[in-house]
Amino acid sequence: MSDQDVPKIYRFTLPVLDSQVLSIHAGAQILSVAPTRDGSSDRIDLWASTYPNDETKSMRWIHIAGTGHPQPTGRFIGTAVTPAGLVWHVFEGAPA
């Protein structure tokens, strides 16, 4: 088994938007989210297990909602609490 056949965990920094598209390997598994390491409240980090050398990409919809906002449809990925106290709930699902 070559190194290219082994999945790798990659970090993606995303802006806090209601909905956005992430271009990632078609078989990637989204693992978790957390606040960015730079202390910003308008971005989050998302980690995924992926095959970075595989050219087969898919467009994955990511939805982010603050506490008290309508819950997006889709699979819950996780919650990121920023240093400023903002709380972002992250989902993967169909276009809004």
N, C-alpha and C positions, 0 to 999 in steps of 0.2 A: 504494500500500500504506500503510495507516494504521499508527500506532504500536501499535495493539492487535493487529495481525496479525503482529507481530514477537515471537519468544520472548524472554523475559528470564530471566536467571539469578538465582535466589532462594536464600537460605540458610534452612535449617530447623535449629533447635537441638533435639536429641532427648536424652531421658534414656537412660542406659545400662540397658536392660532386655533380657531374653532375646528377647522379641518385642513388637512394637507395630505399630499401624496409622497410616500417614501419609495424610491426606486431601489429594490433590493433583490438578491437572488431568489428565484421562484420558490425554492424549498426552505427558505430561511425561517427560523423559529424566533419570534420576538420573545425576549426573556424578562426584561424588567425596565423600570425607569427610575430616575433620581434627579434631584436638582443638579444643574451644571456645577462644575468645580470652581467656576470663576465668581460665584456668589450672585449671579444675575437672577432676577425673578422673571425675565421674559424669555428664557430658554430652559429646556430640559434635556437631559441625556437619556437615550434609549439604547439598550444593548440587545443584540441579536446574534444567534448562532447561524453562521452563513458560510458559504463557499465563495470567497471573494474572487477566485479566478474563473468561476463558471459564468459564462456570458448570458445565460438564460435569466433574464430579469423579469420581475413582476412589479406592478404598481400597487402598493399597499396603502389603503386609506387609514390615516391616524387622526383621531378626534380627541380634543382636549377640552375639558370643562372644569370650571371652578366650582367650589362648594356652593350649593344653593342654586346652581344653574341647571337647566334641563339635562338629563342623562342621555348621552349619545347611545345609539344602538351599536351592537357589536360586542366583541370579547374584551373584558376588562383586563388591562395589562398591569396597571399599578397606579400608585399615588405618589406624587413628588411634592414635598413641603419645602418651600424656598426659605433662605435665611431671613427674608423680609416677612415671613409668615403666610405668604400666599400658598394656597393648596390647589394643585392641579391633578385631576383624575384623567387617566389616559386610556383610550379604547382603540381597538382595531376593528374596522367594519367597512360596510359598503359606503359609497358616497352619500353625503347628507342631502 
